[in-house]
Amino acid sequence: MNPWARAEPRPPRATVGFLTDSTLCIGCKACEVACKQWNRLPADGTGWLGISYDNTGHLGGDTWRHVKFLEQFDRAHGEDRWLFVSDVCKHCEDAGCMNVCPTGAIVRTEFGTVLVQDDICNGCGYCVGACPFGVIARSDVDHGAHKCTLCYDRLQIDEQPACVRACPTGSIAFGPLDELAERGRARVAELHRRGSDGARLWGDSDRLANGLHALFVLSDDPRRHGLPESARTGRHNLLPGYAGHLAVGLAWAALSALSLRRGARR
Amino acid sequence: MTTTRERAPAERAGYAGLPVLNPPPWHHLIIWYFFLGGISGCAYVIAALARWFGGARGRPVARAGHLVSAAAIAPAPALLILDLGRPGRFHHMLRVFKPLSPMNLGSWAFAAFSAASALGGVRTLAHSATVPLPALLRRAGRLVPELLTLPGALVALFFSGYTGTLLAATAVPLWARTPLLGPLFMASSAATGGAAVRAALAVAGEDGGALELPERAALLGEVAIAGAWLRGLGPVARRPLLRGRERALFWGGYVGAGLALPLALSLLPGTVRHRRGLRLAGAAATLAGGLCLRAAVVRGGEASALDPEAALGE
């Protein structure tokens, strides 16, 4: 057996993703439950957060889909409304978690998705702070980092992700990424025609980690959903950070050498 | 009982005021690793420079530098491994070479540097006639080649500051909004490494005067870099340090004890400054400041990640 042998990468397949249309979501959380069942994740419990009827709160190591409830009943203007959006890993084009992963546990798959290989992850937690959307987290159960796999196992047999299958309203769509973006733009145009001026597609901008593989149709400012308008990973800090640190270090070393040589002569 | 008036959920930043980012789930052991690693790296560089440029008067400096470096790096493996979720897999850090990940690059640098630092320490002990050492270890220590010091010192310079860039490569606003944490940690490591070697020399009754100037320069460098860093962060991202949870550590521990006090002591006339008590006091202040800086930055980063306004404000 050759310990240095590398497996052949799998041949690339069509790049796929999610389109989550919040205007169709009824907040049933079937996607959350289906995700937990298929991926055998422990339940979150049913305690209340004290801020919302949402009792999940946030994505985490054991929660890979999360339906957010935006209860907008205290707005000074506009009609009262209750918005729902099922949040999920964005499978970023420039994936912060994958960039920083020191073990190579996080990889890009043949479907263009970002996957944590659990048998490699050593639970260092670096990816957790590197995600610009607060998605990936370390599980308290097995102490490894976890997030949505976009049902990598189901994709192998041409089956759709569990959350998509479970969604009763068609709010979560799955398919080739370019088709989803087109569909999202058409949906936003339709919503505008119907008078929902606030509707927008979020996720296909280069300013969001070079583009996302999970797109969202939203009816309000993305920041109200806890989603930034722009997000970049920390990789742009590497070169200036190292260059600055080495410049400071070399200047100090040169000064130290001069000072020590002067001490030797005295 | 009075309750604070809470803003309605729709008025809070982000999703009902809940955090947008996740802070890294590190224990605070990482603070000690950052602190000791910086001291160890720069003490090694000082030892190398004292050997090459210091002549006969540099010899005690080189000895102290090697011993301080080896002693400071000794607890580092435990500090790093205990911080992992799955400590048994620590060696997975070295299953790939991936410069894009500062933690991977740092793991390689740590592996190389800790070996160089330990060998430097053993070599120093082996060449010191007064230290009792098993004969076999003494003979082995004398086999460590002098030439090792050059690559060792180069890796040490990288190792002394990469931890700042490791933090700057995340999405945490306090760490990543500017690339200046790397230079700041490097300058702080230079000051603390120098202070540790100076303290060791003071205890041994040797002369550490040549290390005063570079330490003062490093402290002044820190003042400049920290100022630029805080300005670049903007009012929201720097909040945890200046006004928030970590303000005591930052203002009192870092700025007061770690920068102002040693710089003030360095203004005293040489005859006063060179009393052993004051030499030790100045070095201790610089060291405490380096620890407080790292503690304030790591803990402040947690607060920064949990602040939805900082995360969404860009």
Boltz contact constraints between the chains, C-beta under 6 A:
constraints:
  - contact:
      token1: [A, 51]
      token2: [B, 9]
      max_distance: 6.0
  - contact:
      token1: [A, 51]
      token2: [B, 16]
      max_distance: 6.0
  - contact:
      token1: [A, 52]
      token2: [B, 16]
      max_distance: 6.0
  - contact:
      token1: [A, 68]
      token2: [B, 15]
      max_distance: 6.0
  - contact:
      token1: [A, 72]
      token2: [B, 10]
      max_distance: 6.0
  - contact:
      token1: [A, 74]
      token2: [B, 8]
      max_distance: 6.0
  - contact:
      token1: [A, 74]
      token2: [B, 10]
      max_distance: 6.0
  - contact:
      token1: [A, 96]
      token2: [B, 171]
      max_distance: 6.0
  - contact:
      token1: [A, 99]
      token2: [B, 100]
      max_distance: 6.0
  - contact:
      token1: [A, 100]
      token2: [B, 101]
      max_distance: 6.0
  - contact:
      token1: [A, 100]
      token2: [B, 169]
      max_distance: 6.0
  - contact:
      token1: [A, 102]
      token2: [B, 93]
      max_distance: 6.0
  - contact:
      token1: [A, 102]
      token2: [B, 101]
      max_distance: 6.0
  - contact:
      token1: [A, 102]
      token2: [B, 103]
      max_distance: 6.0
  - contact:
      token1: [A, 102]
      token2: [B, 104]
      max_distance: 6.0
  - contact:
      token1: [A, 103]
      token2: [B, 92]
      max_distance: 6.0
  - contact:
      token1: [A, 104]
      token2: [B, 96]
      max_distance: 6.0
  - contact:
      token1: [A, 122]
      token2: [B, 84]
      max_distance: 6.0
  - contact:
      token1: [A, 122]
      token2: [B, 86]
      max_distance: 6.0
  - contact:
      token1: [A, 122]
      token2: [B, 89]
      max_distance: 6.0
  - contact:
      token1: [A, 122]
      token2: [B, 92]
      max_distance: 6.0
  - contact:
      token1: [A, 123]
      token2: [B, 84]
      max_distance: 6.0
  - contact:
      token1: [A, 123]
      token2: [B, 85]
      max_distance: 6.0
  - contact:
      token1: [A, 123]
      token2: [B, 86]
      max_distance: 6.0
  - contact:
      token1: [A, 124]
      token2: [B, 84]
      max_distance: 6.0
  - contact:
      token1: [A, 125]
      token2: [B, 24]
      max_distance: 6.0
  - contact:
      token1: [A, 125]
      token2: [B, 25]
      max_distance: 6.0
  - contact:
      token1: [A, 125]
      token2: [B, 26]
      max_distance: 6.0
  - contact:
      token1: [A, 126]
      token2: [B, 103]
      max_distance: 6.0
  - contact:
      token1: [A, 128]
      token2: [B, 22]
      max_distance: 6.0
  - contact:
      token1: [A, 128]
      token2: [B, 24]
      max_distance: 6.0
  - contact:
      token1: [A, 128]
      token2: [B, 25]
      max_distance: 6.0
  - contact:
      token1: [A, 129]
      token2: [B, 24]
      max_distance: 6.0
  - contact:
      token1: [A, 129]
      token2: [B, 170]
      max_distance: 6.0
  - contact:
      token1: [A, 129]
      token2: [B, 172]
      max_distance: 6.0
  - contact:
      token1: [A, 130]
      token2: [B, 170]
      max_distance: 6.0
  - contact:
      token1: [A, 130]
      token2: [B, 171]
      max_distance: 6.0
  - contact:
      token1: [A, 132]
      token2: [B, 171]
      max_distance: 6.0
  - contact:
      token1: [A, 134]
      token2: [B, 20]
      max_distance: 6.0
  - contact:
      token1: [A, 134]
      token2: [B, 21]
      max_distance: 6.0
  - contact:
      token1: [A, 134]
      token2: [B, 22]
      max_distance: 6.0
  - contact:
      token1: [A, 137]
      token2: [B, 22]
      max_distance: 6.0
  - contact:
      token1: [A, 138]
      token2: [B, 25]
      max_distance: 6.0
  - contact:
      token1: [A, 138]
      token2: [B, 85]
      max_distance: 6.0
  - contact:
      token1: [A, 143]
      token2: [B, 85]
      max_distance: 6.0
  - contact:
      token1: [A, 143]
      token2: [B, 86]
      max_distance: 6.0
  - contact:
      token1: [A, 223]
      token2: [B, 312]
      max_distance: 6.0
  - contact:
      token1: [A, 225]
      token2: [B, 15]
      max_distance: 6.0
  - contact:
      token1: [A, 226]
      token2: [B, 14]
      max_distance: 6.0
  - contact:
      token1: [A, 226]
      token2: [B, 15]
      max_distance: 6.0
  - contact:
      token1: [A, 226]
      token2: [B, 20]
      max_distance: 6.0
  - contact:
      token1: [A, 228]
      token2: [B, 312]
      max_distance: 6.0
  - contact:
      token1: [A, 230]
      token2: [B, 314]
      max_distance: 6.0
  - contact:
      token1: [A, 234]
      token2: [B, 168]
      max_distance: 6.0
  - contact:
      token1: [A, 234]
      token2: [B, 169]
      max_distance: 6.0
  - contact:
      token1: [A, 234]
      token2: [B, 170]
      max_distance: 6.0
  - contact:
      token1: [A, 234]
      token2: [B, 176]
      max_distance: 6.0
  - contact:
      token1: [A, 237]
      token2: [B, 168]
      max_distance: 6.0
  - contact:
      token1: [A, 237]
      token2: [B, 169]
      max_distance: 6.0
  - contact:
      token1: [A, 237]
      token2: [B, 179]
      max_distance: 6.0
  - contact:
      token1: [A, 240]
      token2: [B, 179]
      max_distance: 6.0
  - contact:
      token1: [A, 241]
      token2: [B, 165]
      max_distance: 6.0
  - contact:
      token1: [A, 241]
      token2: [B, 168]
      max_distance: 6.0
  - contact:
      token1: [A, 241]
      token2: [B, 179]
      max_distance: 6.0
  - contact:
      token1: [A, 241]
      token2: [B, 182]
      max_distance: 6.0
  - contact:
      token1: [A, 242]
      token2: [B, 165]
      max_distance: 6.0
  - contact:
      token1: [A, 244]
      token2: [B, 182]
      max_distance: 6.0
  - contact:
      token1: [A, 244]
      token2: [B, 183]
      max_distance: 6.0
  - contact:
      token1: [A, 245]
      token2: [B, 161]
      max_distance: 6.0
  - contact:
      token1: [A, 245]
      token2: [B, 182]
      max_distance: 6.0
  - contact:
      token1: [A, 245]
      token2: [B, 183]
      max_distance: 6.0
  - contact:
      token1: [A, 245]
      token2: [B, 186]
      max_distance: 6.0
  - contact:
      token1: [A, 248]
      token2: [B, 183]
      max_distance: 6.0
  - contact:
      token1: [A, 248]
      token2: [B, 186]
      max_distance: 6.0
  - contact:
      token1: [A, 248]
      token2: [B, 187]
      max_distance: 6.0
  - contact:
      token1: [A, 249]
      token2: [B, 157]
      max_distance: 6.0
  - contact:
      token1: [A, 249]
      token2: [B, 186]
      max_distance: 6.0
  - contact:
      token1: [A, 252]
      token2: [B, 190]
      max_distance: 6.0
  - contact:
      token1: [A, 252]
      token2: [B, 214]
      max_distance: 6.0
  - contact:
      token1: [A, 252]
      token2: [B, 218]
      max_distance: 6.0
  - contact:
      token1: [A, 253]
      token2: [B, 45]
      max_distance: 6.0
  - contact:
      token1: [A, 255]
      token2: [B, 214]
      max_distance: 6.0
  - contact:
      token1: [A, 255]
      token2: [B, 217]
      max_distance: 6.0
  - contact:
      token1: [A, 256]
      token2: [B, 49]
      max_distance: 6.0
  - contact:
      token1: [A, 256]
      token2: [B, 214]
      max_distance: 6.0
  - contact:
      token1: [A, 257]
      token2: [B, 49]
      max_distance: 6.0
  - contact:
      token1: [A, 257]
      token2: [B, 53]
      max_distance: 6.0
  - contact:
      token1: [A, 259]
      token2: [B, 210]
      max_distance: 6.0
  - contact:
      token1: [A, 259]
      token2: [B, 213]
      max_distance: 6.0
  - contact:
      token1: [A, 259]
      token2: [B, 214]
      max_distance: 6.0
  - contact:
      token1: [A, 260]
      token2: [B, 49]
      max_distance: 6.0
  - contact:
      token1: [A, 260]
      token2: [B, 50]
      max_distance: 6.0
  - contact:
      token1: [A, 260]
      token2: [B, 53]
      max_distance: 6.0
  - contact:
      token1: [A, 260]
      token2: [B, 54]
      max_distance: 6.0
  - contact:
      token1: [A, 260]
      token2: [B, 58]
      max_distance: 6.0
  - contact:
      token1: [A, 260]
      token2: [B, 210]
      max_distance: 6.0
  - contact:
      token1: [A, 261]
      token2: [B, 53]
      max_distance: 6.0
  - contact:
      token1: [A, 263]
      token2: [B, 57]
      max_distance: 6.0
  - contact:
      token1: [A, 263]
      token2: [B, 210]
      max_distance: 6.0
  - contact:
      token1: [A, 264]
      token2: [B, 54]
      max_distance: 6.0
  - contact:
      token1: [A, 264]
      token2: [B, 55]
      max_distance: 6.0
  - contact:
      token1: [A, 264]
      token2: [B, 57]
      max_distance: 6.0
  - contact:
      token1: [A, 264]
      token2: [B, 58]
      max_distance: 6.0
